[in-house]
């Protein structure tokens, strides 16, 4: 059984503290000029942090205060239509903590300031949101822009929404089976996505986020994915990259009502634990020379089956190793190319594909390969192989293939981290979306969205008939 997976080294990781916490590993970051630039880019007007307990009035706290103000305004506006009651501002308020100060006072729900280094959290006991202004918010701003700060605080406010609503809108709201930890976190990610959409649409009084910044927000979000091999059943599970991006995009696309209805009966998660010591020892990865024949054979079987079901005939393309950049059509397809005239998939192992395999993982490579087989399948079905429909269809079919591996019909399957790798390659490269002329979808956010459509809906969602 082939089970590929790996993760980039985590710069950020998720830990449990009170209702929820997000942690950054690293030293405190102090770049006032950078933070000031992020503040200016992310705001139309700035709210002073006078209402924040422990603030030093710094730009990073000003960004946090501005974010919190608009997030509460969002819920004041939207809470009644979703839940039928009025929004109540946090009674315990907000706390900014300088964890670099050994004498800093412990915030609510903790024994010392040092214990929350690199964290932001919501604590239901005190109805408070707390953040580390020394080693969390500045790191987020420097790595991902001001939107990274907005994202984390919107997620934590999502937990405050849950506290006010008993988690769901109907049913047994106290059932741990309906609302395990990973559902709670998905709901908060979904609420954050709904809020970000509200800002992107220009409804916020103070904040501004351009749609072009969504890729950066997605990179911030997936950096908070759970460590490789974490089971979705663990109490502290937050989800893998695919789970977290999916929840955020659902909120962004559909709004808070969908988020409020999430529970374990209607939400599937791709995060999984290792099933063998062997797979865990190798991080779920296969060497590139072993991966190519294994996945190409499985791709051929999958698309032959789907095309046959849709009434089309197809001979799977053969893998052709090339020494130079593949160039068999009118445009650059990247490190892997589908060649319709030869009915082949040209692969150059050196260079970009090798870098993807090494730095992201073997299913990053697998996603690129799947997209080229998908492009060939579109042609076999008489669908366009150029233009936006081809680009979206290719991603959708690559996603449909990936989704089939979650419940495999043969020996080929996925292992922990594979869908993380798919998301990473989709955010970082446009190769999987390229048509035969080299045209592509430029937004990583949109590439992930098209791919997700296939994972969730299967080949039927990709108009292969």
Secondary structure, DSSP 8 states (H G I E B T S, - for coil): -EEE------SEEEE--TTEEEEE-S-----HHHHHHHHHHHBSS---GGGSBT----HHHHHHHHHHHHHHHHHHHHHHHHHSS-----SSEEEEE-TT-TT----TTSS-GGGGTTEEEEETTTTEEEEETTTTHHHHHHHH-HHHHHHHHHHHHHHHHHHHHTSSSSS-TT-TTTS-HHHHHHHHHHHHHHHHHHHHTT--SSB---GGGHHHHHHHHHHT---TT--TTSTT----HHHHHHHHHHHHHH-HHHHHT--TTT--------S-HHHHHTTT---HHHHHHHHHHHHHHHHHHHHHHTT------EEEE-SS----SSS---SEEEETTTTEEEE--STHHHHHHHHT-HHHHHHHHHHHHHHHHHHHTT--SSSHHHHHHHHHHHHHHHHHGGG-SSSEEE-TTHHHHHHHHHHH-SGGG--TTS-----HHHHHHHHHHHHHH-GGGGT--
